[in-house]
Amino acid sequence: MALDGVASVAGLAGLVRREQEVTWLTVPTVEPGRAAAAIEAAGLVVLKRSEKLMTVELGEQPRSAPPPGYRVESRVEDSVVRVEVLDREGDVGARGTMGVVGDDGIADRIETLPAHRRRGLGSAVMSALAEAAPARHGLLIASEDGQRLYARLGWRTVADVLIASTPGVTYPE
């Protein structure tokens, strides 16, 4: 991280520290130690250090159909793609969203509900997002659990992600 990067992180952390409401600071960085030091020096607490910024060329991500008994529904509204994987009864087993800005698709809120896990639904969601999004590049912040799935689908880590807030705030799981 360049010196000006440390100053930028410290400046942002100072802004968050002065907020009256709970405010999160999310910092992608290739130097997590230096970034964490700048955040903590500004009076914030780093709550998460395990998330990763990941990317892929969407056309190169493998395609995956849902398993028997499930179907995928995709819809594009404005520049947002929403995908749901539904079971036979029409209940949501998994879902995800991708916002598109130019050539970039930013995946968010990729989720498989507990009763439907370990069936390949996450792969089906990511496949459907990649197919439906009018984007070339995919970006996302991956949780520890999600990193394994995304790596299997060809996503690569480009930075660590630190999440911080004011003292006394806990990170929602």
C-alpha positions in Angstrom: 0.0 0.0 0.0 1.4 3.3 -1.0 1.8 6.1 1.6 -1.2 7.9 0.1 -3.2 4.7 0.4 -2.5 4.6 4.2 -3.5 8.3 4.4 -6.7 7.6 2.5 -7.7 4.7 4.7 -6.9 6.7 7.8 -9.0 9.6 6.5 -12.0 7.3 5.7 -11.6 5.7 9.1 -11.7 9.1 10.8 -14.9 9.9 9.0 -16.5 6.7 10.1 -15.4 7.3 13.7 -17.2 10.6 13.8 -20.6 9.2 12.6 -23.4 9.1 15.1 -25.0 6.0 13.6 -23.4 2.6 13.1 -21.3 2.9 10.0 -19.1 0.2 8.4 -15.8 0.7 6.6 -15.0 -2.0 4.1 -11.4 -1.8 2.8 -10.0 -4.0 0.0 -6.2 -4.1 0.3 -3.1 -6.0 -0.7 -1.5 -4.9 2.5 -3.9 -5.9 5.3 -1.4 -5.3 8.1 -0.8 -1.7 7.1 -4.4 -1.0 6.4 -5.5 -2.5 9.8 -2.9 -0.4 11.6 -4.2 2.8 9.9 -7.8 1.8 10.7 -7.1 1.1 14.4 -4.9 4.3 14.7 -8.0 6.2 13.7 -10.0 4.7 16.6 -11.9 2.0 14.7 -12.0 -1.8 15.4 -11.3 -4.3 12.6 -14.1 -6.8 12.9 -13.5 -9.1 10.0 -10.2 -9.9 8.3 -11.2 -13.1 6.5 -13.1 -11.9 3.4 -11.6 -11.6 0.0 -12.2 -9.5 -3.1 -12.5 -11.9 -6.0 -12.8 -11.6 -9.8 -13.5 -13.7 -12.9 -14.1 -13.3 -16.6 -17.8 -14.2 -16.6 -17.6 -16.0 -20.0 -15.0 -18.3 -18.5 -16.9 -19.3 -15.4 -18.2 -22.9 -15.8 -22.0 -23.3 -16.3 -24.0 -25.5 -13.9 -27.6 -26.5 -14.1 -29.6 -26.9 -10.9 -30.1 -30.5 -9.6 -33.3 -32.5 -10.3 -36.2 -31.0 -8.5 -35.0 -27.4 -8.8 -35.5 -24.7 -11.4 -33.8 -21.4 -12.0 -35.6 -18.1 -12.4 -33.7 -15.1 -13.6 -34.9 -11.5 -14.2 -33.1 -8.4 -15.2 -34.5 -5.0 -14.0 -32.6 -1.9 -15.0 -29.0 -2.9 -14.4 -29.7 -5.6 -11.7 -29.9 -9.3 -12.3 -31.8 -11.3 -9.7 -31.6 -15.1 -9.7 -33.6 -17.6 -7.6 -33.3 -21.4 -7.5 -36.7 -22.8 -6.6 -37.7 -26.3 -5.4 -40.7 -28.3 -6.6 -43.0 -26.4 -4.3 -41.7 -23.0 -5.5 -39.8 -22.3 -2.3 -36.5 -20.5 -2.6 -33.5 -22.7 -2.1 -30.8 -20.2 -3.2 -30.6 -16.7 -4.6 -28.2 -14.0 -5.7 -28.0 -10.6 -7.2 -25.6 -8.9 -9.6 -25.5 -5.2 -10.3 -24.0 -4.3 -13.7 -21.9 -1.1 -14.3 -20.4 -1.0 -17.7 -18.5 -4.2 -18.3 -18.5 -5.1 -14.6 -21.0 -7.3 -12.8 -20.8 -7.0 -9.0 -22.3 -10.1 -7.3 -24.0 -9.7 -3.9 -26.1 -11.5 -1.4 -25.4 -15.0 -2.8 -27.2 -17.3 -0.4 -28.2 -20.9 -0.2 -30.8 -21.5 2.5 -29.8 -24.0 5.2 -32.2 -26.8 4.2 -30.9 -26.7 0.6 -27.2 -26.7 1.1 -24.6 -29.1 -0.4 -26.7 -29.7 -3.5 -24.9 -27.4 -6.0 -27.4 -24.6 -5.8 -24.7 -22.0 -5.3 -23.0 -23.0 -8.5 -26.4 -22.8 -10.3 -27.0 -19.3 -9.0 -23.5 -18.1 -10.1 -24.0 -19.8 -13.5 -27.3 -18.1 -14.0 -25.9 -14.7 -12.9 -23.0 -15.1 -15.3 -25.4 -16.0 -18.2 -28.0 -13.3 -17.6 -25.7 -10.3 -16.7 -24.7 -8.1 -19.6 -21.2 -7.9 -18.2 -17.7 -9.3 -19.0 -16.0 -9.1 -15.6 -17.3 -10.4 -12.3 -16.4 -8.9 -8.9 -17.5 -9.9 -5.4 -16.5 -9.8 -1.8 -16.4 -13.4 -0.6 -17.1 -14.7 2.9 -14.9 -17.5 4.2 -17.6 -20.0 3.2 -18.1 -18.5 -0.2 -14.4 -18.4 -1.1 -14.3 -22.2 -1.7 -17.3 -22.1 -4.0 -16.0 -19.2 -6.0 -12.5 -20.6 -6.3 -14.0 -23.8 -7.7 -15.8 -21.7 -10.3 -12.6 -20.0 -11.4 -12.8 -16.8 -9.4 -9.4 -15.6 -8.1 -8.5 -13.5 -5.1 -7.1 -10.1 -5.9 -7.2 -8.5 -2.4 -8.0 -9.1 1.3 -11.0 -7.2 2.7 -11.1 -5.6 6.1 -14.4 -4.6 7.7 -14.3 -2.1 10.5 -16.6 0.0 12.7 -16.6 2.0 15.9 -15.7 0.2 19.2 -18.6 -1.8 20.7 -20.2 -2.7 17.4 -20.4 -6.4 16.5 -20.4 -7.8 13.0 -23.6 -9.5 12.0 -23.2 -13.1 11.0 
